[in-house]
Amino acid sequence: MKINSIGFFVSGQKSQNYNLLNSENSSSQNNKFIRKHPDILNQLLVNYIPHVSFTAKKFTPLSIKDLPCPCCGKLMIPMDVVNKELTEQVLSGTSRIAVRALKQFEKYMHGVEKTCFARIEEASRKSPRKSLQEILQGLRQESLKTLEPHQMAILEQVDKTGEALSPASKRKLNSLTAEARKLIKESSSVTYDPMTIDDEAENLVIFRRKIFLHKIADWVENLPEQDKAVGAEIFKAAQKLKTAKDDPDALIVKYSGVVTRKVEGQYVTMLRTSYEIGQRLILPAVSTFEHVRPKSDGGSKELRNGLAECFGCNNARGGMPLEQWVKLHPEMEDNYQYYIDTIISLINSNTLHMRENLHHYPRLIAETLRSESNGRIKLNITGLKPLPEAKRAFPKAVLAEA
Ligand SMILES: [Zn+2]
């Protein structure tokens, strides 16, 4: 949805000792696979990088601190507040300094990130001079160990579902799961030294959920007609492998592992920076511009179609129509009301400097939510006090925007 990466870490990369990944010198299967499927590399590159649009900066709700997310109800934090405190300099220093800076955002962190942060904080107490990335390396082994039985159980489920396949399809599936098991076993002892990511690291093949899923998807696509339905079941079973979004161990493994990225036209294998790790911990709670009617469905970036929503929810909804999304999450009906109540009380009080900018917002967004949810969401905006006479004719520009 929203494009423009913020807080990306390009400036910090040059100092890292990374590898150029040329076709001649790499024997890594992962990397070969990535080169064969540049679309996947693209997905790996953009995965979970925050997206905030420039025009959305004018959207006042994005600058309100402690606004509850209209979707999950958790408190949100504006991106500029995060960027001001969690700078590259602060997060790239010792973990003692980085943890202290992160601590002030702990109350905003979502569950998975809060658990990770607690582990980082504890490890940092023992090794305060290590960087965040070095701290993650120390946590990596244990997380790999915790994930392994879960991953093996999923692979077993995949093979079991595959029993119903024709022999040739089954053989191919079993070779894919055997390869995955081997990779999981081999990666279970891999940690990295952030200072010396070298040829060795590049040649290590590690298990990655995304690549495994792509291989399964490829395989399903080429299945004979009679195996397609079972293939789809298998893909569903494989998707149950834990992700960094829903599991602290998966997050630790992902952020302590190497990534392949395109930098200045070349593929490089590198570790994520401490800056990236620190920002990732707060990312799901950052407020982003949400199109009530999805952009893909012609929804515009206007006051009447905008919600400030946490990155986590925004990312999860994707382009799903609102009516469907609300049906899946009935608790949202209350959360939309908490959201608008908070905004209304800010408009009513004289403290909100952009009071006039937002005065039409509750009415506009209530209309949009009502029509987009097919009458399901009915916001109560009767608490909104009228603007004083003198101000009513004033906000022309805002009306034009609305
Ligand atoms: Zn949310």
Boltz pocket constraint, residues with backbone or C-beta under 6 A from the ligand:
constraints:
  - pocket:
      binder: B
      contacts: [[A, 69], [A, 70], [A, 71], [A, 72], [A, 73], [A, 74], [A, 284], [A, 309], [A, 310], [A, 311], [A, 312], [A, 313], [A, 314]]
      max_distance: 6.0
